[in-house]
Amino acid sequence: MWRRVVGWLGRVEVADPVDRRNAPFFQVLMAMMGTLVVLNWAYLQFVVGLPKRAGGMVDLAMSLVTAAVAWCSFAMVRRGRFRGAVKLFLWAEVVSQLIAYAAVGLHGQLSDPTIPVLTVVLGGLMLGRRTLWLMFALLMAIFGAGAATDALRFAAAGDDWVRGISNIPHIVLRYLVITVVIDRCVAALRESLDESVSRGRALTALNDQLRHEMGERERAQAQLIHAQKMEAVGRLAGGIAHDFNHVLSVVLGYAGQRERLARDGAGAMLRAMEGIETAARRGAAICRKLLGFSRQDVVRPDVFDAGQALRELEPMLRQLFDASPVAVSLALAEAELPIRFDRGQFDLMVLNIAANARDAMPAGGGFAVQAGPLADGGVEIVLRDDGHGMTPQVSRRIFEPFYTTKSAGSGTGLGLSIVRDLVGQAGGSIAVESAPERGSTFIVRLPAVAADFAERAA
């Protein structure tokens, strides 16, 4: 119940964070002032039975005014007018105290310093140091008015009028000490709050900057991946040209035999058309593969069979090595090898490693791809070449961005770095084993997704 009340008191439309924190306490205080002041007077009058004194009705009237103003201030805070509510209450207290002290006198009010002290404390804590010292000055004026009333009464009664102002020095000293202490506390609190707010704003700005930089990094990485795809397509150009030349040769060959085929009849013509169709389908399949691989799409991880994906990628691997005498071999497990990966990025990963293997075997050799299941249900893909290999110093740095051992203009040093990032995003790991003149072996391990694959297949 108490938590609900505190939560309700804190739900006010106040912009300043310090005022918003002070609002619940001020509302509680106003509710207490609006209730307890009236109850206190009722108790004193009807239970204790205080004797009538000069100015007693004025005190009662000012107390009732204070209670009414307190409830008005409470309502103003609920509407988001916090500072206006505090000012209204303070000015009401100043005016009511001035009237009460002028009517009753200073000696008659010294027994209850609650309201004067409350006025100073609220002014300093809620509205700042300027209001604090303004309240102090107004209180001194109020005390002066009360002392003047006492002096006039003593003089009218034939007594020494100096007695009416005798309490002024120690009252001024007392309230000056209270005001100075509150001033220093308010200054320290304000400095701490300002420092906290400044740090909060600095952290917010830093977080915004970090989010912006992360977004820029993601966009830059997407552009790099696309650039790597286009670079891979460029490396495939030689093999693709050879393959398309073969397609065109078949078509032209049948076209050159059109007269003989016409003489041989419809059967020969149909067989020739079937050959042309087969060659055209092969060329169309290569085009579709390249278009699907090179387009710049949003990353969409999918569950697919790694073995089947490698079989479909084999023609592109052979075309990649077409310009050099490299034997490409695949050793894939018969069982399904489900993985979760973006299909275009999976092809990019394999082609990047294959492109590095081609550069490491200028005189020819062998490139082998193996894939099989792991004991934990994951998938292991091993890509091995017979190239010149790497030293331990090079092996430790090959996944660093922009690190390359190739000559200027021959490589960016981003290929293997991107491969590592792609494998990491898929939840896997990549390692390399290499030695000079003994080739290199890249081992990619990807987590198990057998259940997902089964659901997808169903």
C-alpha positions, 0 to 999 in steps of 0.5 A, spaced: 500 500 500 505 504 501 509 503 495 503 505 491 502 511 495 509 513 494 508 511 486 502 515 485 506 521 489 512 521 484 507 521 478 507 528 477 509 532 470 515 536 473 520 537 468 526 538 472 529 532 475 531 535 482 524 538 483 521 531 481 525 528 486 523 533 491 515 533 489 513 526 493 516 529 500 513 536 498 506 533 497 507 529 504 509 535 507 503 539 504 498 534 506 501 534 513 500 542 514 493 542 511 491 537 516 495 537 522 495 544 523 487 544 524 488 538 528 493 541 533 489 548 534 482 544 535 486 540 540 489 546 544 482 549 544 478 544 546 482 539 550 488 543 553 483 549 554 488 554 552 486 561 556 485 567 551 490 572 550 491 578 545 492 576 538 489 569 539 484 569 534 489 572 529 493 566 530 488 561 529 486 565 522 493 565 520 493 557 521 487 556 517 490 560 512 496 556 512 492 549 512 488 552 506 494 554 502 497 547 503 492 544 500 492 549 494 500 547 493 498 540 494 493 540 488 498 545 484 504 540 484 499 534 482 498 539 476 506 539 475 506 546 477 512 544 483 515 551 483 509 555 483 506 551 489 513 552 493 513 559 492 505 560 494 506 556 500 512 560 502 509 567 501 503 565 504 507 563 510 511 570 510 505 574 510 501 570 515 507 570 520 508 578 519 500 579 521 501 574 527 507 577 529 505 584 528 498 582 532 501 578 538 508 580 538 515 577 538 515 574 545 508 571 544 511 567 538 518 565 540 515 558 544 514 555 537 519 556 532 517 551 527 514 555 522 520 560 521 525 554 521 520 551 516 520 557 511 528 557 511 529 550 510 523 549 504 526 556 501 533 553 501 532 546 499 526 547 494 528 553 490 535 554 492 540 559 495 537 565 493 530 564 496 534 561 502 537 568 503 531 572 501 527 568 506 532 569 512 531 577 510 524 577 510 524 573 517 528 578 520 523 583 518 518 579 521 521 579 527 523 586 527 515 587 526 514 583 532 519 586 536 516 593 535 509 591 537 512 588 544 516 595 544 510 599 543 506 595 549 511 595 554 511 603 553 504 603 553 504 600 560 509 604 562 515 599 562 522 599 559 520 599 551 528 596 550 525 589 553 521 589 547 527 588 542 532 585 547 531 578 544 533 581 537 540 580 537 540 572 539 534 571 535 538 574 529 544 570 531 541 563 531 537 564 525 543 566 521 547 560 523 541 555 521 541 559 514 549 558 513 548 551 515 543 550 510 546 554 505 552 550 505 548 543 505 544 546 499 550 548 495 554 541 496 547 537 494 546 542 488 554 541 486 553 533 487 546 533 483 549 538 477 555 533 477 551 527 477 546 530 471 553 532 467 555 525 468 549 522 466 548 527 460 555 525 458 554 517 459 548 518 454 552 522 449 557 516 449 552 511 449 549 515 443 555 515 439 557 508 441 550 506 438 552 510 432 559 507 431 556 500 432 551 501 426 556 504 422 561 498 423 555 494 421 554 497 415 561 497 413 562 490 415 556 489 410 559 493 405 566 489 406 562 482 405 559 485 399 566 487 396 569 480 398 563 477 394 565 481 388 572 480 388 570 472 388 566 473 382 572 477 379 576 471 380 571 466 378 571 470 371 576 466 368 573 459 369 566 462 367 569 465 361 571 458 359 565 455 361 561 460 357 566 459 351 564 451 352 557 453 352 557 457 346 562 452 342 556 447 343 551 451 340 555 454 334 557 447 333 550 444 332 549 451 328 554 449 323 552 442 322 545 445 321 545 442 313 547 435 315 542 435 321 537 437 316 539 431 311 539 426 317 532 428 319 528 430 324 531 425 329 538 428 328 535 435 329 532 433 335 538 430 338 542 437 336 536 441 340 537 437 346 544 438 346 543 446 345 538 446 351 543 442 355 548 447 354 544 453 355 541 450 361 548 449 364 550 457 362 543 459 365 545 455 372 552 459 372 548 465 371 543 464 377 549 462 382 553 468 380 547 473 381 544 469 387 552 470 390 553 477 388 547 480 391 547 485 397 541 482 401 540 483 409 543 477 412 538 471 413 541 465 417 537 459 414 538 451 416 541 447 410 545 441 409 552 443 409 554 437 404 549 439 399 551 446 399 558 444 398 556 439 392 552 445 389 559 449 390 563 444 387 563 447 380 565 454 382 570 451 386 573 448 379 572 454 375 576 458 381 582 453 380 581 453 372 587 457 370 592 453 374 593 445 375 589 444 381 585 437 383 579 439 387 576 433 391 570 433 396 570 427 401 563 429 404 559 424 409 553 421 407 549 423 412 545 430 412 550 435 416 545 441 418 548 448 419 545 455 421 548 460 416 546 465 411 547 461 404 551 467 401 555 468 406 557 460 407 559 460 399 563 466 401 567 463 406 569 457 402 571 461 396 575 466 400 579 460 403 579 456 396 582 463 393 587 463 398 589 456 397 589 458 389 594 463 391 599 459 395 599 453 389 601 457 383 605 451 380 599 446 382 597 441 387 591 439 390 585 442 394 581 437 398 574 439 402 572 434 407 565 435 411 562 430 417 559 430 423 562 431 430 561 427 437 556 433 440 552 433 433 555 439 430 559 439 423 566 440 422 568 442 415 576 441 413 579 445 407 586 443 406 591 445 400 598 443 398 601 450 398 607 453 400 604 453 407 605 459 413 610 460 418 607 460 426 608 468 426 604 468 419 599 463 422 597 467 428 596 473 424 592 471 418 585 473 421 587 480 423 584 485 419 588 488 413 594 483 415 596 480 408 603 477 405 601 478 398 604 484 394 601 491 394 594 490 389 594 483 390 590 483 396 586 487 401 587 482 408 580 482 409 578 475 406 580 471 412 578 476 417 571 476 414 571 469 414 572 469 422 567 474 423 562 470 419 563 463 423 563 467 429 556 470 428 554 463 426 556 460 433 562 456 430 570 457 431 575 456 425 582 454 426 588 453 422 594 448 421 600 450 417 607 449 416 612 452 411 612 447 405 607 443 408 600 446 406 595 449 410 589 446 413 583 450 415 578 447 420 571 450 421 566 447 426 559 449 427 554 448 432 549 442 432 542 444 429 539 437 428 532 438 431 531 445 427 533 441 421 528 436 422 522 441 424 524 444 417 524 438 413 517 436 416 
